[in-house]
């Protein structure tokens, strides 16, 4: 597994996503690290990103 990890973050509706590097954490006792080969995106998230569909919460990085 690579020591470099990254994620794509949406910073505002309609703006290009930003690639952000981050340090993966070390697993604790009874935990594992899972390598993700692909993922899906929620339809509501796409509506927010492309069409500024209103949600119950403001955009957050948490």
PDB file of N, CA, C and O in Angstrom, chain B, residues numbered from 101:
ATOM      1  N   UNK B 101       0.849  -1.181   0.000  1.00  0.00           N
ATOM      2  CA  UNK B 101       0.000   0.000   0.000  1.00  0.00           C
ATOM      3  C   UNK B 101       0.891   1.240   0.000  1.00  0.00           C
ATOM      4  O   UNK B 101       1.928   1.279   0.662  1.00  0.00           O
ATOM      5  N   UNK B 102       0.475   2.229  -0.739  1.00  0.00           N
ATOM      6  CA  UNK B 102       1.226   3.469  -0.840  1.00  0.00           C
ATOM      7  C   UNK B 102       1.179   4.258   0.466  1.00  0.00           C
ATOM      8  O   UNK B 102       0.188   4.220   1.195  1.00  0.00           O
ATOM      9  N   UNK B 103       2.273   4.976   0.749  1.00  0.00           N
ATOM     10  CA  UNK B 103       2.301   5.845   1.921  1.00  0.00           C
ATOM     11  C   UNK B 103       1.589   7.165   1.652  1.00  0.00           C
ATOM     12  O   UNK B 103       1.263   7.892   2.591  1.00  0.00           O
ATOM     13  N   UNK B 104       1.343   7.483   0.382  1.00  0.00           N
ATOM     14  CA  UNK B 104       0.670   8.726   0.005  1.00  0.00           C
ATOM     15  C   UNK B 104      -0.822   8.452  -0.160  1.00  0.00           C
ATOM     16  O   UNK B 104      -1.216   7.525  -0.869  1.00  0.00           O
ATOM     17  N   UNK B 105      -1.622   9.238   0.478  1.00  0.00           N
ATOM     18  CA  UNK B 105      -3.075   9.130   0.328  1.00  0.00           C
ATOM     19  C   UNK B 105      -3.632  10.495  -0.046  1.00  0.00           C
ATOM     20  O   UNK B 105      -3.059  11.529   0.296  1.00  0.00           O
ATOM     21  N   UNK B 106      -4.745  10.485  -0.746  1.00  0.00           N
ATOM     22  CA  UNK B 106      -5.388  11.741  -1.102  1.00  0.00           C
ATOM     23  C   UNK B 106      -6.894  11.554  -1.135  1.00  0.00           C
ATOM     24  O   UNK B 106      -7.400  10.432  -1.166  1.00  0.00           O
ATOM     25  N   UNK B 107      -7.588  12.659  -1.129  1.00  0.00           N
ATOM     26  CA  UNK B 107      -9.046  12.653  -1.247  1.00  0.00           C
ATOM     27  C   UNK B 107      -9.438  13.846  -2.112  1.00  0.00           C
ATOM     28  O   UNK B 107      -8.684  14.812  -2.231  1.00  0.00           O
ATOM     29  N   UNK B 108     -10.609  13.770  -2.709  1.00  0.00           N
ATOM     30  CA  UNK B 108     -11.146  14.884  -3.487  1.00  0.00           C
ATOM     31  C   UNK B 108     -12.185  15.581  -2.636  1.00  0.00           C
ATOM     32  O   UNK B 108     -13.097  14.933  -2.123  1.00  0.00           O
ATOM     33  N   UNK B 109     -12.066  16.894  -2.474  1.00  0.00           N
ATOM     34  CA  UNK B 109     -12.989  17.654  -1.637  1.00  0.00           C
ATOM     35  C   UNK B 109     -13.778  18.651  -2.474  1.00  0.00           C
ATOM     36  O   UNK B 109     -13.229  19.327  -3.344  1.00  0.00           O
ATOM     37  N   UNK B 110     -15.076  18.728  -2.197  1.00  0.00           N
ATOM     38  CA  UNK B 110     -15.920  19.748  -2.803  1.00  0.00           C
ATOM     39  C   UNK B 110     -15.872  20.967  -1.888  1.00  0.00           C
ATOM     40  O   UNK B 110     -16.283  20.886  -0.731  1.00  0.00           O
ATOM     41  N   UNK B 111     -15.380  22.082  -2.387  1.00  0.00           N
ATOM     42  CA  UNK B 111     -15.233  23.275  -1.558  1.00  0.00           C
ATOM     43  C   UNK B 111     -16.429  24.217  -1.691  1.00  0.00           C
ATOM     44  O   UNK B 111     -16.703  24.999  -0.781  1.00  0.00           O
ATOM     45  N   UNK B 112     -17.143  24.150  -2.813  1.00  0.00           N
ATOM     46  CA  UNK B 112     -18.385  24.889  -2.981  1.00  0.00           C
ATOM     47  C   UNK B 112     -19.133  24.316  -4.169  1.00  0.00           C
ATOM     48  O   UNK B 112     -18.525  23.736  -5.068  1.00  0.00           O
ATOM     49  N   UNK B 113     -20.426  24.471  -4.180  1.00  0.00           N
ATOM     50  CA  UNK B 113     -21.260  23.942  -5.254  1.00  0.00           C
ATOM     51  C   UNK B 113     -20.819  24.524  -6.591  1.00  0.00           C
ATOM     52  O   UNK B 113     -20.648  25.737  -6.716  1.00  0.00           O
ATOM     53  N   UNK B 114     -20.634  23.660  -7.594  1.00  0.00           N
ATOM     54  CA  UNK B 114     -20.275  24.093  -8.931  1.00  0.00           C
ATOM     55  C   UNK B 114     -18.799  24.366  -9.154  1.00  0.00           C
ATOM     56  O   UNK B 114     -18.369  24.484 -10.302  1.00  0.00           O
ATOM     57  N   UNK B 115     -18.007  24.471  -8.087  1.00  0.00           N
ATOM     58  CA  UNK B 115     -16.568  24.722  -8.222  1.00  0.00           C
ATOM     59  C   UNK B 115     -15.847  23.389  -8.447  1.00  0.00           C
ATOM     60  O   UNK B 115     -16.330  22.347  -8.005  1.00  0.00           O
ATOM     61  N   UNK B 116     -14.702  23.413  -9.125  1.00  0.00           N
ATOM     62  CA  UNK B 116     -13.945  22.164  -9.299  1.00  0.00           C
ATOM     63  C   UNK B 116     -13.556  21.569  -7.945  1.00  0.00           C
ATOM     64  O   UNK B 116     -13.237  22.295  -7.004  1.00  0.00           O
ATOM     65  N   UNK B 117     -13.588  20.247  -7.865  1.00  0.00           N
ATOM     66  CA  UNK B 117     -13.144  19.592  -6.638  1.00  0.00           C
ATOM     67  C   UNK B 117     -11.637  19.754  -6.518  1.00  0.00           C
ATOM     68  O   UNK B 117     -10.937  19.895  -7.520  1.00  0.00           O
ATOM     69  N   UNK B 118     -11.141  19.732  -5.280  1.00  0.00           N
ATOM     70  CA  UNK B 118      -9.717  19.896  -5.022  1.00  0.00           C
ATOM     71  C   UNK B 118      -9.129  18.591  -4.497  1.00  0.00           C
ATOM     72  O   UNK B 118      -9.690  17.949  -3.609  1.00  0.00           O
ATOM     73  N   UNK B 119      -7.978  18.209  -5.072  1.00  0.00           N
ATOM     74  CA  UNK B 119      -7.266  17.021  -4.608  1.00  0.00           C
ATOM     75  C   UNK B 119      -6.424  17.420  -3.398  1.00  0.00           C
ATOM     76  O   UNK B 119      -5.593  18.324  -3.485  1.00  0.00           O
ATOM     77  N   UNK B 120      -6.641  16.744  -2.271  1.00  0.00           N
ATOM     78  CA  UNK B 120      -5.977  17.083  -1.019  1.00  0.00           C
ATOM     79  C   UNK B 120      -5.225  15.861  -0.501  1.00  0.00           C
ATOM     80  O   UNK B 120      -5.817  14.797  -0.317  1.00  0.00           O
ATOM     81  N   UNK B 121      -3.922  16.013  -0.268  1.00  0.00           N
ATOM     82  CA  UNK B 121      -3.125  14.945   0.338  1.00  0.00           C
ATOM     83  C   UNK B 121      -3.413  14.885   1.832  1.00  0.00           C
ATOM     84  O   UNK B 121      -3.700  15.910   2.450  1.00  0.00           O
ATOM     85  N   UNK B 122      -3.338  13.706   2.408  1.00  0.00           N
ATOM     86  CA  UNK B 122      -3.481  13.570   3.855  1.00  0.00           C
ATOM     87  C   UNK B 122      -2.704  12.346   4.329  1.00  0.00           C
ATOM     88  O   UNK B 122      -2.409  11.443   3.546  1.00  0.00           O
ATOM     89  N   UNK B 123      -2.379  12.328   5.606  1.00  0.00           N
ATOM     90  CA  UNK B 123      -1.664  11.205   6.197  1.00  0.00           C
ATOM     91  C   UNK B 123      -2.667  10.182   6.708  1.00  0.00           C
ATOM     92  O   UNK B 123      -3.498  10.501   7.559  1.00  0.00           O
ATOM     93  N   UNK B 124      -2.599   8.950   6.197  1.00  0.00           N
ATOM     94  CA  UNK B 124      -3.506   7.919   6.730  1.00  0.00           C
ATOM     95  C   UNK B 124      -3.121   7.573   8.163  1.00  0.00           C
ATOM     96  O   UNK B 124      -1.952   7.658   8.540  1.00  0.00           O
ATOM     97  N   UNK B 125      -4.085   7.194   8.933  1.00  0.00           N
ATOM     98  CA  UNK B 125      -3.821   6.826  10.320  1.00  0.00           C
ATOM     99  C   UNK B 125      -3.385   5.367  10.399  1.00  0.00           C
ATOM    100  O   UNK B 125      -3.651   4.585   9.486  1.00  0.00           O
ATOM    101  N   UNK B 126      -2.725   5.008  11.477  1.00  0.00           N
ATOM    102  CA  UNK B 126      -2.357   3.615  11.720  1.00  0.00           C
ATOM    103  C   UNK B 126      -3.510   2.933  12.431  1.00  0.00           C
ATOM    104  O   UNK B 126      -4.092   3.510  13.350  1.00  0.00           O
ATOM    105  N   UNK B 127      -3.854   1.710  12.024  1.00  0.00           N
ATOM    106  CA  UNK B 127      -4.962   1.030  12.694  1.00  0.00           C
ATOM    107  C   UNK B 127      -4.633   0.665  14.128  1.00  0.00           C
ATOM    108  O   UNK B 127      -3.486   0.370  14.466  1.00  0.00           O
ATOM    109  N   UNK B 128      -5.654   0.690  14.960  1.00  0.00           N
ATOM    110  CA  UNK B 128      -5.502   0.277  16.346  1.00  0.00           C
ATOM    111  C   UNK B 128      -5.745  -1.214  16.493  1.00  0.00           C
ATOM    112  O   UNK B 128      -5.965  -1.909  15.501  1.00  0.00           O
ATOM    113  N   UNK B 129      -5.706  -1.706  17.718  1.00  0.00           N
ATOM    114  CA  UNK B 129      -5.974  -3.118  17.977  1.00  0.00           C
ATOM    115  C   UNK B 129      -7.360  -3.486  17.464  1.00  0.00           C
ATOM    116  O   UNK B 129      -8.331  -2.778  17.729  1.00  0.00           O
ATOM    117  N   UNK B 130      -7.453  -4.588  16.732  1.00  0.00           N
ATOM    118  CA  UNK B 130      -8.734  -5.055  16.226  1.00  0.00           C
ATOM    119  C   UNK B 130      -9.240  -4.285  15.011  1.00  0.00           C
ATOM    120  O   UNK B 130     -10.373  -4.501  14.581  1.00  0.00           O
ATOM    121  N   UNK B 131      -8.414  -3.378  14.440  1.00  0.00           N
ATOM    122  CA  UNK B 131      -8.807  -2.602  13.268  1.00  0.00           C
ATOM    123  C   UNK B 131      -7.942  -2.988  12.069  1.00  0.00           C
ATOM    124  O   UNK B 131      -6.857  -3.546  12.238  1.00  0.00           O
ATOM    125  N   UNK B 132      -8.419  -2.694  10.867  1.00  0.00           N
ATOM    126  CA  UNK B 132      -7.675  -2.962   9.641  1.00  0.00           C
ATOM    127  C   UNK B 132      -7.720  -1.728   8.753  1.00  0.00           C
ATOM    128  O   UNK B 132      -8.591  -0.874   8.920  1.00  0.00           O
ATOM    129  N   UNK B 133      -6.791  -1.626   7.812  1.00  0.00           N
ATOM    130  CA  UNK B 133      -6.821  -0.593   6.784  1.00  0.00           C
ATOM    131  C   UNK B 133      -7.350  -1.246   5.520  1.00  0.00           C
ATOM    132  O   UNK B 133      -6.868  -2.307   5.123  1.00  0.00           O
ATOM    133  N   UNK B 134      -8.334  -0.628   4.887  1.00  0.00           N
ATOM    134  CA  UNK B 134      -8.953  -1.173   3.689  1.00  0.00           C
ATOM    135  C   UNK B 134      -8.587  -0.302   2.499  1.00  0.00           C
ATOM    136  O   UNK B 134      -8.797   0.910   2.532  1.00  0.00           O
ATOM    137  N   UNK B 135      -8.043  -0.904   1.452  1.00  0.00           N
ATOM    138  CA  UNK B 135      -7.729  -0.178   0.230  1.00  0.00           C
ATOM    139  C   UNK B 135      -9.001  -0.129  -0.619  1.00  0.00           C
ATOM    140  O   UNK B 135      -9.578  -1.167  -0.943  1.00  0.00           O
ATOM    141  N   UNK B 136      -9.426   1.071  -0.971  1.00  0.00           N
ATOM    142  CA  UNK B 136     -10.653   1.243  -1.741  1.00  0.00           C
ATOM    143  C   UNK B 136     -10.291   1.358  -3.217  1.00  0.00           C
ATOM    144  O   UNK B 136      -9.499   2.217  -3.606  1.00  0.00           O
ATOM    145  N   UNK B 137     -10.874   0.490  -4.030  1.00  0.00           N
ATOM    146  CA  UNK B 137     -10.594   0.480  -5.462  1.00  0.00           C
ATOM    147  C   UNK B 137     -11.550   1.387  -6.223  1.00  0.00           C
ATOM    148  O   UNK B 137     -11.237   1.804  -7.338  1.00  0.00           O
ATOM    149  N   UNK B 138     -12.700   1.701  -5.653  1.00  0.00           N
ATOM    150  CA  UNK B 138     -13.677   2.570  -6.309  1.00  0.00           C
ATOM    151  C   UNK B 138     -14.792   2.893  -5.346  1.00  0.00           C
ATOM    152  O   UNK B 138     -14.946   2.231  -4.320  1.00  0.00           O
ATOM    153  N   UNK B 139     -15.564   3.897  -5.665  1.00  0.00           N
ATOM    154  CA  UNK B 139     -16.682   4.259  -4.799  1.00  0.00           C
ATOM    155  C   UNK B 139     -17.766   4.931  -5.630  1.00  0.00           C
ATOM    156  O   UNK B 139     -17.544   5.300  -6.783  1.00  0.00           O
ATOM    157  N   UNK B 140     -18.912   5.081  -5.044  1.00  0.00           N
ATOM    158  CA  UNK B 140     -20.019   5.755  -5.699  1.00  0.00           C
ATOM    159  C   UNK B 140     -20.285   7.095  -5.042  1.00  0.00           C
ATOM    160  O   UNK B 140     -19.748   7.406  -3.979  1.00  0.00           O
ATOM    161  N   UNK B 141     -21.120   7.873  -5.692  1.00  0.00           N
ATOM    162  CA  UNK B 141     -21.481   9.183  -5.169  1.00  0.00           C
ATOM    163  C   UNK B 141     -23.002   9.231  -5.033  1.00  0.00           C
ATOM    164  O   UNK B 141     -23.729   8.848  -5.950  1.00  0.00           O
ATOM    165  N   UNK B 142     -23.465   9.699  -3.897  1.00  0.00           N
ATOM    166  CA  UNK B 142     -24.896   9.814  -3.633  1.00  0.00           C
ATOM    167  C   UNK B 142     -25.541  10.777  -4.638  1.00  0.00           C
ATOM    168  O   UNK B 142     -24.962  11.816  -4.956  1.00  0.00           O
ATOM    169  N   UNK B 143     -26.722  10.441  -5.131  1.00  0.00           N
ATOM    170  CA  UNK B 143     -27.436  11.286  -6.091  1.00  0.00           C
ATOM    171  C   UNK B 143     -27.703  12.684  -5.518  1.00  0.00           C
ATOM    172  O   UNK B 143     -27.629  13.673  -6.247  1.00  0.00           O
ATOM    173  N   UNK B 144     -28.008  12.770  -4.238  1.00  0.00           N
ATOM    174  CA  UNK B 144     -28.234  14.076  -3.603  1.00  0.00           C
ATOM    175  C   UNK B 144     -26.955  14.910  -3.626  1.00  0.00           C
ATOM    176  O   UNK B 144     -27.012  16.121  -3.840  1.00  0.00           O
ATOM    177  N   UNK B 145     -25.796  14.271  -3.406  1.00  0.00           N
ATOM    178  CA  UNK B 145     -24.524  14.993  -3.478  1.00  0.00           C
ATOM    179  C   UNK B 145     -24.299  15.560  -4.876  1.00  0.00           C
ATOM    180  O   UNK B 145     -23.837  16.692  -5.020  1.00  0.00           O
ATOM    181  N   UNK B 146     -24.624  14.778  -5.907  1.00  0.00           N
ATOM    182  CA  UNK B 146     -24.471  15.271  -7.280  1.00  0.00           C
ATOM    183  C   UNK B 146     -25.408  16.448  -7.545  1.00  0.00           C
ATOM    184  O   UNK B 146     -25.023  17.412  -8.207  1.00  0.00           O
ATOM    185  N   UNK B 147     -26.630  16.374  -7.032  1.00  0.00           N
ATOM    186  CA  UNK B 147     -27.565  17.486  -7.186  1.00  0.00           C
ATOM    187  C   UNK B 147     -27.057  18.742  -6.525  1.00  0.00           C
ATOM    188  O   UNK B 147     -27.205  19.838  -7.066  1.00  0.00           O
ATOM    189  N   UNK B 148     -26.455  18.593  -5.353  1.00  0.00           N
ATOM    190  CA  UNK B 148     -25.886  19.746  -4.660  1.00  0.00           C
ATOM    191  C   UNK B 148     -24.712  20.318  -5.445  1.00  0.00           C
ATOM    192  O   UNK B 148     -24.601  21.533  -5.615  1.00  0.00           O
ATOM    193  N   UNK B 149     -23.834  19.431  -5.924  1.00  0.00           N
ATOM    194  CA  UNK B 149     -22.631  19.863  -6.621  1.00  0.00           C
ATOM    195  C   UNK B 149     -22.966  20.564  -7.944  1.00  0.00           C
ATOM    196  O   UNK B 149     -22.447  21.647  -8.217  1.00  0.00           O
ATOM    197  N   UNK B 150     -23.823  19.957  -8.758  1.00  0.00           N
ATOM    198  CA  UNK B 150     -24.104  20.505 -10.089  1.00  0.00           C
ATOM    199  C   UNK B 150     -25.189  21.573 -10.100  1.00  0.00           C
ATOM    200  O   UNK B 150     -25.104  22.536 -10.862  1.00  0.00           O
ATOM    201  N   UNK B 151     -26.202  21.411  -9.265  1.00  0.00           N
ATOM    202  CA  UNK B 151     -27.381  22.272  -9.355  1.00  0.00           C
ATOM    203  C   UNK B 151     -27.656  23.090  -8.106  1.00  0.00           C
ATOM    204  O   UNK B 151     -28.682  23.766  -8.029  1.00  0.00           O
ATOM    205  N   UNK B 152     -26.768  23.045  -7.133  1.00  0.00           N
ATOM    206  CA  UNK B 152     -26.944  23.759  -5.864  1.00  0.00           C
ATOM    207  C   UNK B 152     -28.250  23.394  -5.163  1.00  0.00           C
ATOM    208  O   UNK B 152     -28.900  24.244  -4.555  1.00  0.00           O
ATOM    209  N   UNK B 153     -28.626  22.115  -5.258  1.00  0.00           N
ATOM    210  CA  UNK B 153     -29.818  21.633  -4.566  1.00  0.00           C
ATOM    211  C   UNK B 153     -29.639  21.882  -3.078  1.00  0.00           C
ATOM    212  O   UNK B 153     -28.608  21.517  -2.513  1.00  0.00           O
ATOM    213  N   UNK B 154     -30.609  22.486  -2.443  1.00  0.00           N
ATOM    214  CA  UNK B 154     -30.520  22.821  -1.023  1.00  0.00           C
ATOM    215  C   UNK B 154     -30.550  21.557  -0.163  1.00  0.00           C
ATOM    216  O   UNK B 154     -31.281  20.608  -0.449  1.00  0.00           O
ATOM    217  N   UNK B 155     -29.745  21.567   0.889  1.00  0.00           N
ATOM    218  CA  UNK B 155     -29.711  20.468   1.849  1.00  0.00           C
ATOM    219  C   UNK B 155     -30.004  21.026   3.237  1.00  0.00           C
ATOM    220  O   UNK B 155     -30.127  22.238   3.414  1.00  0.00           O
ATOM    221  N   UNK B 156     -30.114  20.145   4.206  1.00  0.00           N
ATOM    222  CA  UNK B 156     -30.400  20.567   5.577  1.00  0.00           C
ATOM    223  C   UNK B 156     -29.172  21.113   6.292  1.00  0.00           C
ATOM    224  O   UNK B 156     -29.302  21.701   7.366  1.00  0.00           O
ATOM    225  N   UNK B 157     -27.984  20.933   5.723  1.00  0.00           N
ATOM    226  CA  UNK B 157     -26.743  21.337   6.392  1.00  0.00           C
ATOM    227  C   UNK B 157     -25.851  22.090   5.420  1.00  0.00           C
ATOM    228  O   UNK B 157     -25.884  21.844   4.214  1.00  0.00           O
ATOM    229  N   UNK B 158     -25.060  23.001   5.947  1.00  0.00           N
ATOM    230  CA  UNK B 158     -24.087  23.740   5.158  1.00  0.00           C
ATOM    231  C   UNK B 158     -22.928  22.810   4.797  1.00  0.00           C
ATOM    232  O   UNK B 158     -22.698  21.811   5.479  1.00  0.00           O
ATOM    233  N   UNK B 159     -22.209  23.131   3.742  1.00  0.00           N
ATOM    234  CA  UNK B 159     -21.029  22.376   3.354  1.00  0.00           C
ATOM    235  C   UNK B 159     -19.989  22.432   4.463  1.00  0.00           C
ATOM    236  O   UNK B 159     -19.711  23.508   4.992  1.00  0.00           O
ATOM    237  N   UNK B 160     -19.411  21.292   4.822  1.00  0.00           N
ATOM    238  CA  UNK B 160     -18.461  21.222   5.922  1.00  0.00           C
ATOM    239  C   UNK B 160     -17.344  20.272   5.568  1.00  0.00           C
ATOM    240  O   UNK B 160     -17.570  19.313   4.830  1.00  0.00           O
ATOM    241  N   UNK B 161     -16.144  20.505   6.068  1.00  0.00           N
ATOM    242  CA  UNK B 161     -15.016  19.612   5.869  1.00  0.00           C
ATOM    243  C   UNK B 161     -14.878  18.588   6.980  1.00  0.00           C
ATOM    244  O   UNK B 161     -13.861  17.899   7.054  1.00  0.00           O
ATOM    245  N   UNK B 162     -15.854  18.472   7.826  1.00  0.00           N
ATOM    246  CA  UNK B 162     -15.770  17.528   8.947  1.00  0.00           C
ATOM    247  C   UNK B 162     -16.474  16.255   8.635  1.00  0.00           C
ATOM    248  O   UNK B 162     -16.504  15.346   9.465  1.00  0.00           O
TER     249      UNK B 162
END
